[in-house]
Amino acid sequence: MNDKDEYQYNNEEEAEMAQLHSIHIHMNAVADVQRRLYQQSLKTSLSHCEECGDEIPLQRREAIPGVELCVFCQERSEYGRPR
């Protein structure tokens, strides 16, 4: 094995390690989302939006356990739109 072969092997090894690191980060992110969804599911859905006070439709409350915001306020929250 010459120096060129060893250098290529190290690059392949580093690329594989970077890929494994990326997979690990994504798996942790998925686990975090699952944990937050579970915690939210334990809460009782609110009948009125925590932000604007409008009624949250029954269908939304049943579909999303622990919901606290109406659709409009939820979208604003997720996309960072100001009030």
Secondary structure per residue as TSV (DSSP state, phi and psi in degrees):
chain	resnum	aa	ss	phi	psi
A	1	M	-	360.0	128.0
A	2	N	-	-96.4	177.5
A	3	D	H	-59.7	-36.7
A	4	K	H	-64.4	-42.8
A	5	D	H	-63.5	-42.8
A	6	E	H	-64.8	-40.5
A	7	Y	H	-62.8	-43.6
A	8	Q	H	-64.6	-41.0
A	9	Y	H	-61.3	-42.6
A	10	N	H	-63.7	-39.7
A	11	N	H	-65.1	-40.9
A	12	E	H	-64.8	-41.2
A	13	E	H	-62.8	-45.3
A	14	E	H	-64.0	-39.1
A	15	A	H	-64.3	-40.6
A	16	E	H	-66.0	-41.8
A	17	M	H	-64.1	-40.2
A	18	A	H	-64.1	-39.6
A	19	Q	H	-65.8	-43.1
A	20	L	H	-63.4	-39.4
A	21	H	H	-62.8	-42.9
A	22	S	H	-63.1	-42.9
A	23	I	H	-61.4	-43.0
A	24	H	H	-61.5	-44.4
A	25	I	H	-61.9	-44.5
A	26	H	H	-66.4	-38.5
A	27	M	H	-64.5	-38.7
A	28	N	H	-65.3	-39.0
A	29	A	H	-65.2	-41.9
A	30	V	H	-63.7	-43.7
A	31	A	H	-62.0	-38.4
A	32	D	H	-64.8	-43.4
A	33	V	H	-63.6	-43.5
A	34	Q	H	-60.9	-41.6
A	35	R	H	-63.1	-44.8
A	36	R	H	-66.8	-39.0
A	37	L	H	-63.9	-41.1
A	38	Y	H	-63.1	-46.7
A	39	Q	H	-61.0	-40.1
A	40	Q	H	-65.4	-37.9
A	41	S	H	-65.2	-20.5
A	42	L	T	-79.1	-17.6
A	43	K	S	-82.1	157.9
A	44	T	-	-86.8	135.3
A	45	S	-	-65.9	143.0
A	46	L	-	-81.5	148.3
A	47	S	S	-82.7	-23.6
A	48	H	B	-129.9	145.4
A	49	C	-	-59.7	132.4
A	50	E	T	-65.3	-27.0
A	51	E	T	-88.0	-55.9
A	52	C	T	-105.5	-14.8
A	53	G	-	86.0	-3.2
A	54	D	-	-67.2	153.8
A	55	E	B	-68.1	138.4
A	56	I	-	-92.8	122.0
A	57	P	-	-56.0	144.3
A	58	L	H	-54.5	-40.9
A	59	Q	H	-60.1	-38.8
A	60	R	H	-68.2	-42.3
A	61	R	H	-63.9	-35.7
A	62	E	H	-76.9	-34.1
A	63	A	H	-75.2	-31.3
A	64	I	S	-125.4	92.6
A	65	P	T	-57.3	133.9
A	66	G	T	80.7	13.5
A	67	V	-	-62.5	140.4
A	68	E	-	-123.3	-14.8
A	69	L	S	-124.5	149.3
A	70	C	-	-71.9	169.7
A	71	V	H	-58.5	-45.8
A	72	F	H	-59.5	-49.3
A	73	C	H	-68.5	-33.8
A	74	Q	H	-62.8	-45.9
A	75	E	H	-62.1	-42.9
A	76	R	H	-62.0	-40.1
A	77	S	H	-65.7	-43.8
A	78	E	H	-71.3	-34.3
A	79	Y	H	-100.8	5.4
A	80	G	T	68.6	27.3
A	81	R	-	-79.4	139.4
A	82	P	-	-71.2	158.9
A	83	R	-	-63.0	360.0
